[in-house]
Amino acid sequence: MKNSLLVLALLFVSSFGFSQKTAAKVETVVIATSAECDECKERIEGALNYTKGVKFAELDVPSRKLTVKFKNDVISLAEIKKQVSLLGYNADEVLADPTAFEKLPACCKPNGMEKH
């Protein structure tokens, strides 16, 4: 009987240890963007704050810096930058998608210009 209880206890402990997942690491990054105005802020924050894995996104318009807090086991920094690019904005070294950039209102383009 003692042996049976010991075996059950060992099985319980070992299965508990294997079933636990490692906690997701939450990272915070600051990304330089080409955003120009409050409309850009709404567009970028609106898209990122509803993206799976993103905990928080906030754009400081005067500095054009986008702060993003995200779970790196759900979404990568490269994926976040790509998403910003697909909205029509540069994200660090990732240039804005040309098609998306052309669709931005004039106020969202550098100096209100129409060309990238």
The first five atom37 places (N, CA, C, CB, O) and aatype in JSON, in Angstrom:
{
  "aatype": [12, 11, 2, 15, 10, 10, 19, 10, 0, 10, 10, 13, 19, 15, 15, 13, 7, 13, 15, 5, 11, 16, 0, 0, 11, 19, 6, 16, 19, 19, 9, 0, 16, 15, 0, 6, 4, 3, 6, 4, 11, 6, 1, 9, 6, 7, 0, 10, 2, 18, 16, 11, 7, 19, 11, 13, 0, 6, 10, 3, 19, 14, 15, 1, 11, 10, 16, 19, 11, 13, 11, 2, 3, 19, 9, 15, 10, 0, 6, 9, 11, 11, 5, 19, 15, 10, 10, 7, 18, 2, 0, 3, 6, 19, 10, 0, 3, 14, 16, 0, 13, 6, 11, 10, 14, 0, 4, 4, 11, 14, 2, 7, 12, 6, 11, 8],
  "atom_mask": [
    [1, 1, 1, 1, 1],
    [1, 1, 1, 1, 1],
    [1, 1, 1, 1, 1],
    [1, 1, 1, 1, 1],
    [1, 1, 1, 1, 1],
    [1, 1, 1, 1, 1],
    [1, 1, 1, 1, 1],
    [1, 1, 1, 1, 1],
    [1, 1, 1, 1, 1],
    [1, 1, 1, 1, 1],
    [1, 1, 1, 1, 1],
    [1, 1, 1, 1, 1],
    [1, 1, 1, 1, 1],
    [1, 1, 1, 1, 1],
    [1, 1, 1, 1, 1],
    [1, 1, 1, 1, 1],
    [1, 1, 1, 0, 1],
    [1, 1, 1, 1, 1],
    [1, 1, 1, 1, 1],
    [1, 1, 1, 1, 1],
    [1, 1, 1, 1, 1],
    [1, 1, 1, 1, 1],
    [1, 1, 1, 1, 1],
    [1, 1, 1, 1, 1],
    [1, 1, 1, 1, 1],
    [1, 1, 1, 1, 1],
    [1, 1, 1, 1, 1],
    [1, 1, 1, 1, 1],
    [1, 1, 1, 1, 1],
    [1, 1, 1, 1, 1],
    [1, 1, 1, 1, 1],
    [1, 1, 1, 1, 1],
    [1, 1, 1, 1, 1],
    [1, 1, 1, 1, 1],
    [1, 1, 1, 1, 1],
    [1, 1, 1, 1, 1],
    [1, 1, 1, 1, 1],
    [1, 1, 1, 1, 1],
    [1, 1, 1, 1, 1],
    [1, 1, 1, 1, 1],
    [1, 1, 1, 1, 1],
    [1, 1, 1, 1, 1],
    [1, 1, 1, 1, 1],
    [1, 1, 1, 1, 1],
    [1, 1, 1, 1, 1],
    [1, 1, 1, 0, 1],
    [1, 1, 1, 1, 1],
    [1, 1, 1, 1, 1],
    [1, 1, 1, 1, 1],
    [1, 1, 1, 1, 1],
    [1, 1, 1, 1, 1],
    [1, 1, 1, 1, 1],
    [1, 1, 1, 0, 1],
    [1, 1, 1, 1, 1],
    [1, 1, 1, 1, 1],
    [1, 1, 1, 1, 1],
    [1, 1, 1, 1, 1],
    [1, 1, 1, 1, 1],
    [1, 1, 1, 1, 1],
    [1, 1, 1, 1, 1],
    [1, 1, 1, 1, 1],
    [1, 1, 1, 1, 1],
    [1, 1, 1, 1, 1],
    [1, 1, 1, 1, 1],
    [1, 1, 1, 1, 1],
    [1, 1, 1, 1, 1],
    [1, 1, 1, 1, 1],
    [1, 1, 1, 1, 1],
    [1, 1, 1, 1, 1],
    [1, 1, 1, 1, 1],
    [1, 1, 1, 1, 1],
    [1, 1, 1, 1, 1],
    [1, 1, 1, 1, 1],
    [1, 1, 1, 1, 1],
    [1, 1, 1, 1, 1],
    [1, 1, 1, 1, 1],
    [1, 1, 1, 1, 1],
    [1, 1, 1, 1, 1],
    [1, 1, 1, 1, 1],
    [1, 1, 1, 1, 1],
    [1, 1, 1, 1, 1],
    [1, 1, 1, 1, 1],
    [1, 1, 1, 1, 1],
    [1, 1, 1, 1, 1],
    [1, 1, 1, 1, 1],
    [1, 1, 1, 1, 1],
    [1, 1, 1, 1, 1],
    [1, 1, 1, 0, 1],
    [1, 1, 1, 1, 1],
    [1, 1, 1, 1, 1],
    [1, 1, 1, 1, 1],
    [1, 1, 1, 1, 1],
    [1, 1, 1, 1, 1],
    [1, 1, 1, 1, 1],
    [1, 1, 1, 1, 1],
    [1, 1, 1, 1, 1],
    [1, 1, 1, 1, 1],
    [1, 1, 1, 1, 1],
    [1, 1, 1, 1, 1],
    [1, 1, 1, 1, 1],
    [1, 1, 1, 1, 1],
    [1, 1, 1, 1, 1],
    [1, 1, 1, 1, 1],
    [1, 1, 1, 1, 1],
    [1, 1, 1, 1, 1],
    [1, 1, 1, 1, 1],
    [1, 1, 1, 1, 1],
    [1, 1, 1, 1, 1],
    [1, 1, 1, 1, 1],
    [1, 1, 1, 1, 1],
    [1, 1, 1, 1, 1],
    [1, 1, 1, 0, 1],
    [1, 1, 1, 1, 1],
    [1, 1, 1, 1, 1],
    [1, 1, 1, 1, 1],
    [1, 1, 1, 1, 1]
  ],
  "atom_positions": [
    [[0.83, -1.19, 0.0], [0.0, 0.0, 0.0], [0.87, 1.26, 0.0], [-0.94, 0.0, 1.21], [0.59, 2.22, -0.71]],
    [[1.94, 1.24, 0.81], [2.84, 2.39, 0.85], [3.49, 2.61, -0.51], [3.93, 2.21, 1.93], [3.64, 3.74, -0.96]],
    [[3.86, 1.51, -1.15], [4.48, 1.62, -2.48], [3.51, 2.23, -3.48], [4.96, 0.25, -2.97], [3.91, 3.05, -4.31]],
    [[2.26, 1.84, -3.43], [1.25, 2.38, -4.35], [1.07, 3.87, -4.13], [-0.09, 1.65, -4.17], [0.98, 4.63, -5.09]],
    [[1.01, 4.29, -2.87], [0.86, 5.72, -2.57], [2.09, 6.5, -3.02], [0.62, 5.93, -1.07], [1.98, 7.61, -3.53]],
    [[3.25, 5.91, -2.83], [4.5, 6.56, -3.24], [4.53, 6.73, -4.76], [5.72, 5.75, -2.76], [4.91, 7.79, -5.25]],
    [[4.14, 5.7, -5.49], [4.11, 5.76, -6.95], [3.1, 6.81, -7.41], [3.76, 4.38, -7.54], [3.39, 7.59, -8.32]],
    [[1.92, 6.82, -6.8], [0.91, 7.83, -7.17], [1.4, 9.24, -6.88], [-0.4, 7.57, -6.41], [1.19, 10.15, -7.68]],
    [[2.06, 9.41, -5.76], [2.59, 10.73, -5.4], [3.65, 11.17, -6.41], [3.18, 10.71, -3.97], [3.66, 12.33, -6.82]],
    [[4.52, 10.27, -6.8], [5.56, 10.61, -7.77], [4.95, 10.94, -9.14], [6.57, 9.45, -7.91], [5.39, 11.88, -9.81]],
    [[3.95, 10.18, -9.54], [3.28, 10.46, -10.8], [2.6, 11.83, -10.78], [2.25, 9.38, -11.11], [2.67, 12.58, -11.76]],
    [[1.96, 12.14, -9.68], [1.29, 13.44, -9.54], [2.29, 14.58, -9.63], [0.53, 13.51, -8.2], [2.07, 15.55, -10.36]],
    [[3.38, 14.46, -8.9], [4.4, 15.52, -8.89], [5.03, 15.67, -10.27], [5.48, 15.22, -7.85], [5.22, 16.79, -10.74]],
    [[5.36, 14.56, -10.92], [6.0, 14.65, -12.22], [5.04, 15.19, -13.28], [6.52, 13.28, -12.65], [5.46, 15.97, -14.13]],
    [[3.78, 14.8, -13.25], [2.83, 15.33, -14.24], [2.56, 16.8, -14.0], [1.53, 14.54, -14.2], [2.35, 17.55, -14.96]],
    [[2.55, 17.24, -12.76], [2.35, 18.65, -12.45], [3.51, 19.48, -13.0], [2.21, 18.86, -10.92], [3.3, 20.55, -13.56]],
    [[4.71, 18.98, -12.83], [5.9, 19.69, -13.32], [5.91, 19.82, -14.83], [0.0, 0.0, 0.0], [6.32, 20.86, -15.34]],
    [[5.48, 18.8, -15.56], [5.48, 18.85, -17.01], [4.33, 19.65, -17.57], [5.44, 17.46, -17.55], [4.42, 20.15, -18.7]],
    [[3.25, 19.8, -16.83], [2.09, 20.48, -17.36], [2.18, 22.0, -17.25], [0.85, 20.01, -16.65], [1.43, 22.72, -17.91]],
    [[3.1, 22.49, -16.44], [3.21, 23.94, -16.3], [3.94, 24.53, -17.5], [3.95, 24.3, -15.0], [4.98, 24.01, -17.92]],
    [[3.4, 25.6, -18.05], [4.03, 26.3, -19.15], [4.93, 27.38, -18.57], [2.97, 26.91, -20.13], [4.71, 27.89, -17.47]],
    [[5.95, 27.72, -19.34], [6.76, 28.85, -18.91], [5.95, 30.11, -19.18], [8.14, 28.88, -19.64], [5.28, 30.21, -20.2]],
    [[6.03, 31.04, -18.28], [5.26, 32.28, -18.42], [5.76, 33.07, -19.62], [5.36, 33.13, -17.13], [6.96, 33.11, -19.9]],
    [[4.84, 33.7, -20.31], [5.19, 34.53, -21.45], [6.01, 35.71, -20.97], [3.93, 35.0, -22.21], [5.73, 36.29, -19.92]],
    [[7.0, 36.05, -21.72], [7.8, 37.21, -21.37], [7.17, 38.44, -22.03], [9.29, 37.03, -21.82], [6.95, 38.47, -23.24]],
    [[6.88, 39.42, -21.22], [6.32, 40.66, -21.73], [7.49, 41.63, -21.96], [5.25, 41.28, -20.74], [8.28, 41.89, -21.05]],
    [[7.58, 42.14, -23.17], [8.64, 43.07, -23.53], [8.04, 44.45, -23.8], [9.42, 42.57, -24.76], [6.88, 44.57, -24.21]],
    [[8.82, 45.46, -23.57], [8.43, 46.82, -23.92], [9.49, 47.38, -24.86], [8.26, 47.73, -22.65], [10.68, 47.34, -24.55]],
    [[9.05, 47.89, -26.0], [9.97, 48.45, -26.97], [9.5, 49.84, -27.39], [10.1, 47.53, -28.2], [8.32, 50.18, -27.25]],
    [[10.43, 50.63, -27.89], [10.1, 51.94, -28.44], [10.53, 51.92, -29.9], [10.82, 53.12, -27.64], [11.68, 51.62, -30.22]],
    [[9.59, 52.24, -30.77], [9.8, 52.18, -32.22], [9.68, 53.59, -32.78], [8.77, 51.22, -32.9], [8.72, 54.31, -32.49]],
    [[10.66, 53.98, -33.59], [10.59, 55.26, -34.29], [9.66, 55.11, -35.49], [12.02, 55.75, -34.75], [9.81, 54.17, -36.28]],
    [[8.7, 56.02, -35.63], [7.74, 55.95, -36.73], [7.82, 57.22, -37.58], [6.32, 55.76, -36.19], [8.55, 58.16, -37.27]],
    [[7.05, 57.22, -38.64], [6.94, 58.4, -39.5], [5.59, 59.09, -39.29], [7.11, 58.01, -40.98], [5.15, 59.87, -40.13]],
    [[4.95, 58.81, -38.17], [3.64, 59.4, -37.86], [3.75, 60.92, -37.76], [3.07, 58.82, -36.54], [4.78, 61.45, -37.34]],
    [[2.67, 61.61, -38.15], [2.69, 63.07, -38.21], [1.67, 63.76, -37.31], [2.46, 63.5, -39.6], [1.91, 64.89, -36.87]],
    [[0.54, 63.11, -37.02], [-0.55, 63.86, -36.38], [-1.39, 62.96, -35.46], [-1.45, 64.49, -37.45], [-1.1, 61.77, -35.3]],
    [[-2.41, 63.56, -34.88], [-3.3, 62.8, -33.99], [-4.09, 61.72, -34.74], [-4.26, 63.74, -33.28], [-4.46, 60.7, -34.16]],
    [[-4.35, 61.96, -36.01], [-5.03, 60.94, -36.8], [-4.14, 59.7, -36.95], [-5.43, 61.51, -38.19], [-4.62, 58.57, -36.92]],
    [[-2.86, 59.93, -37.12], [-1.89, 58.82, -37.17], [-1.92, 58.06, -35.84], [-0.45, 59.34, -37.48], [-1.92, 56.83, -35.81]],
    [[-1.93, 58.82, -34.75], [-1.97, 58.23, -33.41], [-3.16, 57.3, -33.27], [-2.01, 59.33, -32.34], [-3.03, 56.17, -32.82]],
    [[-4.33, 57.79, -33.65], [-5.55, 56.97, -33.56], [-5.45, 55.72, -34.42], [-6.78, 57.8, -33.98], [-5.84, 54.63, -34.0]],
    [[-4.93, 55.89, -35.63], [-4.85, 54.77, -36.56], [-3.89, 53.69, -36.03], [-4.38, 55.27, -37.95], [-4.23, 52.51, -36.03]],
    [[-2.71, 54.09, -35.59], [-1.7, 53.12, -35.13], [-2.13, 52.47, -33.82], [-0.33, 53.81, -34.95], [-2.12, 51.24, -33.7]],
    [[-2.5, 53.29, -32.84], [-2.91, 52.73, -31.55], [-4.15, 51.86, -31.71], [-3.19, 53.87, -30.54], [-4.25, 50.79, -31.1]],
    [[-5.1, 52.31, -32.52], [-6.32, 51.54, -32.73], [-6.04, 50.16, -33.29], [0.0, 0.0, 0.0], [-6.65, 49.17, -32.86]],
    [[-5.13, 50.08, -34.23], [-4.8, 48.78, -34.83], [-4.01, 47.9, -33.86], [-4.0, 48.97, -36.13], [-4.34, 46.73, -33.67]],
    [[-2.98, 48.46, -33.25], [-2.11, 47.64, -32.39], [-2.78, 47.22, -31.09], [-0.84, 48.39, -32.08], [-2.57, 46.1, -30.63]],
    [[-3.58, 48.09, -30.5], [-4.2, 47.75, -29.22], [-5.24, 46.64, -29.35], [-4.83, 48.98, -28.62], [-5.7, 46.1, -28.35]],
    [[-5.63, 46.31, -30.58], [-6.55, 45.19, -30.8], [-5.84, 44.01, -31.47], [-7.74, 45.65, -31.66], [-6.49, 43.13, -32.04]],
    [[-4.53, 44.0, -31.41], [-3.74, 42.92, -31.98], [-3.42, 41.89, -30.91], [-2.44, 43.47, -32.62], [-2.98, 42.24, -29.81]],
    [[-3.64, 40.63, -31.23], [-3.37, 39.55, -30.29], [-1.9, 39.59, -29.87], [-3.73, 38.18, -30.9], [-1.0, 39.62, -30.71]],
    [[-1.67, 39.58, -28.57], [-0.31, 39.59, -28.04], [0.17, 40.96, -27.62], [0.0, 0.0, 0.0], [1.11, 41.08, -26.84]],
    [[-0.46, 42.01, -28.14], [-0.08, 43.38, -27.76], [-0.88, 43.76, -26.53], [-0.34, 44.39, -28.94], [-2.11, 43.73, -26.53]],
    [[-0.16, 44.12, -25.47], [-0.8, 44.52, -24.22], [-1.12, 46.01, -24.2], [0.1, 44.16, -23.04], [-2.09, 46.44, -23.58]],
    [[-0.27, 46.8, -24.89], [-0.38, 48.25, -24.79], [0.4, 48.86, -25.95], [0.17, 48.77, -23.41], [1.51, 48.42, -26.26]],
    [[-0.16, 49.86, -26.58], [0.54, 50.62, -27.62], [0.16, 52.08, -27.49], [0.21, 50.08, -29.05], [-1.02, 52.42, -27.41]],
    [[1.17, 52.94, -27.46], [0.9, 54.38, -27.35], [1.92, 55.14, -28.19], [0.95, 54.85, -25.87], [3.13, 54.91, -28.09]],
    [[1.41, 56.05, -29.0], [2.26, 56.88, -29.85], [2.37, 58.27, -29.26], [1.71, 56.94, -31.28], [1.36, 58.91, -28.97]],
    [[3.59, 58.74, -29.09], [3.84, 60.13, -28.71], [4.06, 60.89, -30.01], [5.1, 60.26, -27.72], [5.11, 60.75, -30.64]],
    [[3.09, 61.69, -30.41], [3.12, 62.35, -31.71], [4.32, 63.28, -31.86], [1.83, 63.12, -31.93], [5.01, 63.19, -32.88]],
    [[4.61, 64.19, -30.9], [5.74, 65.1, -31.11], [7.07, 64.39, -31.36], [5.88, 65.99, -29.91], [7.86, 64.85, -32.19]],
    [[7.33, 63.29, -30.68], [8.6, 62.58, -30.86], [8.51, 61.48, -31.91], [9.06, 61.98, -29.54], [9.53, 60.94, -32.35]],
    [[7.26, 61.16, -32.32], [7.01, 60.08, -33.28], [7.43, 58.71, -32.74], [7.73, 60.35, -34.58], [7.68, 57.79, -33.51]],
    [[7.51, 58.58, -31.43], [7.94, 57.32, -30.8], [6.71, 56.52, -30.38], [8.85, 57.6, -29.57], [5.81, 57.02, -29.72]],
    [[6.72, 55.26, -30.78], [5.64, 54.33, -30.47], [6.14, 53.36, -29.4], [5.15, 53.56, -31.75], [7.1, 52.62, -29.63]],
    [[5.49, 53.37, -28.25], [5.84, 52.44, -27.17], [4.86, 51.28, -27.22], [5.81, 53.14, -25.77], [3.65, 51.48, -27.2]],
    [[5.41, 50.06, -27.29], [4.58, 48.86, -27.38], [5.02, 47.86, -26.32], [4.66, 48.23, -28.79], [6.2, 47.54, -26.19]],
    [[4.05, 47.38, -25.56], [4.27, 46.31, -24.6], [3.57, 45.08, -25.16], [3.74, 46.69, -23.14], [2.37, 45.13, -25.46]],
    [[4.31, 43.97, -25.32], [3.74, 42.8, -25.97], [4.29, 41.5, -25.39], [4.01, 42.85, -27.46], [5.34, 41.47, -24.76]],
    [[3.53, 40.42, -25.63], [3.94, 39.08, -25.21], [4.75, 38.47, -26.36], [2.7, 38.17, -24.83], [4.22, 38.23, -27.44]],
    [[6.03, 38.23, -26.1], [6.89, 37.76, -27.18], [6.67, 36.31, -27.57], [8.31, 37.95, -26.8], [7.25, 35.84, -28.55]],
    [[5.84, 35.58, -26.83], [5.5, 34.22, -27.25], [4.24, 34.2, -28.13], [5.3, 33.32, -26.02], [3.84, 33.15, -28.63]],
    [[3.63, 35.36, -28.31], [2.41, 35.46, -29.13], [2.7, 36.24, -30.42], [1.28, 36.14, -28.32], [2.21, 35.87, -31.49]],
    [[3.47, 37.31, -30.31], [3.79, 38.17, -31.46], [5.24, 38.64, -31.33], [2.8, 39.39, -31.55], [5.73, 38.87, -30.23]],
    [[5.9, 38.78, -32.46], [7.3, 39.21, -32.44], [7.4, 40.7, -32.74], [8.12, 38.4, -33.46], [6.47, 41.32, -33.25]],
    [[8.55, 41.25, -32.41], [8.81, 42.66, -32.72], [8.75, 42.88, -34.23], [10.18, 43.1, -32.15], [8.23, 43.89, -34.69]],
    [[9.27, 41.94, -35.0], [9.24, 42.06, -36.46], [7.79, 42.1, -36.97], [9.99, 40.88, -37.11], [7.49, 42.85, -37.9]],
    [[6.91, 41.3, -36.37], [5.51, 41.3, -36.78], [4.83, 42.63, -36.45], [4.76, 40.15, -36.11], [4.01, 43.12, -37.22]],
    [[5.19, 43.21, -35.31], [4.62, 44.51, -34.92], [5.07, 45.58, -35.91], [5.06, 44.88, -33.47], [4.26, 46.39, -36.37]],
    [[6.36, 45.59, -36.24], [6.87, 46.57, -37.21], [6.21, 46.39, -38.57], [8.4, 46.45, -37.34], [5.89, 47.37, -39.24]],
    [[6.01, 45.16, -38.97], [5.35, 44.87, -40.25], [3.92, 45.42, -40.23], [5.34, 43.34, -40.53], [3.45, 45.97, -41.23]],
    [[3.23, 45.25, -39.11], [1.86, 45.75, -39.01], [1.83, 47.27, -39.12], [1.22, 45.29, -37.68], [0.94, 47.82, -39.78]],
    [[2.78, 47.96, -38.49], [2.87, 49.42, -38.59], [3.12, 49.81, -40.05], [3.99, 49.98, -37.67], [2.52, 50.76, -40.55]],
    [[4.0, 49.07, -40.72], [4.29, 49.32, -42.13], [3.03, 49.17, -42.99], [5.38, 48.36, -42.62], [2.79, 49.96, -43.9]],
    [[2.24, 48.14, -42.69], [1.02, 47.9, -43.47], [-0.05, 48.95, -43.21], [0.46, 46.52, -43.15], [-1.03, 49.04, -43.95]],
    [[0.14, 49.75, -42.16], [-0.76, 50.88, -41.91], [-0.32, 52.12, -42.69], [-0.81, 51.2, -40.4], [-1.06, 53.1, -42.78]],
    [[0.89, 52.07, -43.26], [1.39, 53.19, -44.07], [2.5, 53.99, -43.42], [0.0, 0.0, 0.0], [2.82, 55.08, -43.89]],
    [[3.09, 53.49, -42.35], [4.11, 54.23, -41.6], [5.42, 53.45, -41.53], [3.62, 54.56, -40.19], [5.42, 52.22, -41.52]],
    [[6.53, 54.19, -41.47], [7.81, 53.56, -41.2], [7.83, 53.11, -39.75], [9.0, 54.53, -41.51], [7.23, 53.74, -38.88]],
    [[8.54, 52.01, -39.49], [8.72, 51.5, -38.12], [10.18, 51.09, -37.99], [7.74, 50.28, -37.81], [10.56, 49.99, -38.38]],
    [[10.99, 51.99, -37.45], [12.44, 51.8, -37.4], [12.94, 51.56, -38.82], [12.82, 50.61, -36.45], [12.74, 52.4, -39.7]],
    [[13.59, 50.43, -39.05], [14.19, 50.14, -40.35], [13.18, 49.61, -41.38], [15.3, 49.13, -40.19], [13.51, 49.48, -42.56]],
    [[11.97, 49.31, -40.95], [10.93, 48.78, -41.85], [10.19, 49.96, -42.47], [9.94, 47.83, -41.08], [9.52, 50.72, -41.78]],
    [[10.31, 50.08, -43.77], [9.67, 51.2, -44.46], [8.18, 50.96, -44.65], [10.32, 51.44, -45.82], [7.72, 49.82, -44.7]],
    [[7.45, 52.04, -44.73], [6.0, 51.98, -44.93], [5.67, 51.25, -46.22], [5.4, 53.39, -44.96], [6.36, 51.41, -47.23]],
    [[4.63, 50.46, -46.18], [4.11, 49.81, -47.38], [3.65, 50.91, -48.33], [2.94, 48.81, -47.03], [2.81, 51.73, -47.96]],
    [[4.18, 50.95, -49.56], [3.85, 52.05, -50.48], [2.35, 52.19, -50.77], [4.58, 51.86, -51.79], [1.83, 53.31, -50.85]],
    [[1.66, 51.08, -50.92], [0.21, 51.13, -51.2], [-0.55, 51.72, -50.02], [-0.33, 49.73, -51.53], [-1.44, 52.55, -50.2]],
    [[-0.19, 51.29, -48.82], [-0.84, 51.8, -47.61], [-0.51, 53.28, -47.42], [-0.41, 50.99, -46.37], [-1.37, 54.07, -47.02]],
    [[0.74, 53.66, -47.7], [1.15, 55.05, -47.55], [0.33, 55.95, -48.47], [2.65, 55.2, -47.86], [-0.11, 57.02, -48.05]],
    [[0.13, 55.53, -49.71], [-0.63, 56.33, -50.67], [-2.07, 56.55, -50.22], [-0.62, 55.66, -52.03], [-2.69, 57.55, -50.59]],
    [[-2.61, 55.63, -49.44], [-4.0, 55.74, -48.97], [-4.15, 56.64, -47.75], [-4.54, 54.36, -48.64], [-5.27, 56.99, -47.37]],
    [[-3.03, 57.02, -47.13], [-3.11, 57.9, -45.95], [-3.59, 59.29, -46.35], [-1.73, 58.0, -45.26], [-3.31, 59.76, -47.46]],
    [[-4.32, 59.95, -45.46], [-4.7, 61.35, -45.74], [-3.44, 62.23, -45.78], [-5.7, 61.88, -44.65], [-2.41, 61.85, -45.23]],
    [[-3.53, 63.37, -46.43], [-2.38, 64.26, -46.6], [-1.77, 64.67, -45.25], [-2.8, 65.51, -47.37], [-0.55, 64.82, -45.15]],
    [[-2.6, 64.83, -44.22], [-2.08, 65.26, -42.92], [-1.18, 64.2, -42.29], [-3.23, 65.58, -41.98], [-0.4, 64.52, -41.39]],
    [[-1.28, 62.97, -42.74], [-0.5, 61.87, -42.17], [0.81, 61.64, -42.92], [-1.31, 60.59, -42.18], [1.59, 60.75, -42.57]],
    [[1.06, 62.45, -43.94], [2.28, 62.33, -44.72], [3.25, 63.43, -44.32], [1.97, 62.4, -46.24], [2.83, 64.52, -43.91]],
    [[4.55, 63.16, -44.43], [5.54, 64.18, -44.03], [5.25, 65.54, -44.65], [6.94, 63.72, -44.42], [5.1, 65.66, -45.86]],
    [[5.18, 66.53, -43.81], [4.91, 67.92, -44.21], [3.61, 68.06, -45.01], [6.07, 68.46, -45.03], [3.45, 69.01, -45.77]],
    [[2.69, 67.11, -44.85], [1.43, 67.16, -45.54], [1.56, 66.89, -47.03], [0.0, 0.0, 0.0], [0.63, 67.14, -47.79]],
    [[2.73, 66.38, -47.44], [2.99, 66.14, -48.87], [2.33, 64.84, -49.31], [4.53, 66.1, -49.15], [2.03, 63.97, -48.5]],
    [[2.12, 64.72, -50.6], [1.47, 63.54, -51.16], [2.47, 62.42, -51.49], [0.71, 63.93, -52.41], [2.07, 61.26, -51.63]],
    [[3.75, 62.74, -51.6], [4.74, 61.72, -52.02], [5.48, 61.2, -50.8], [5.74, 62.3, -53.05], [5.62, 61.89, -49.79]],
    [[5.96, 59.96, -50.93], [6.7, 59.28, -49.86], [8.16, 59.6, -49.99], [6.47, 57.76, -49.89], [8.97, 59.13, -49.19]]
  ]
}
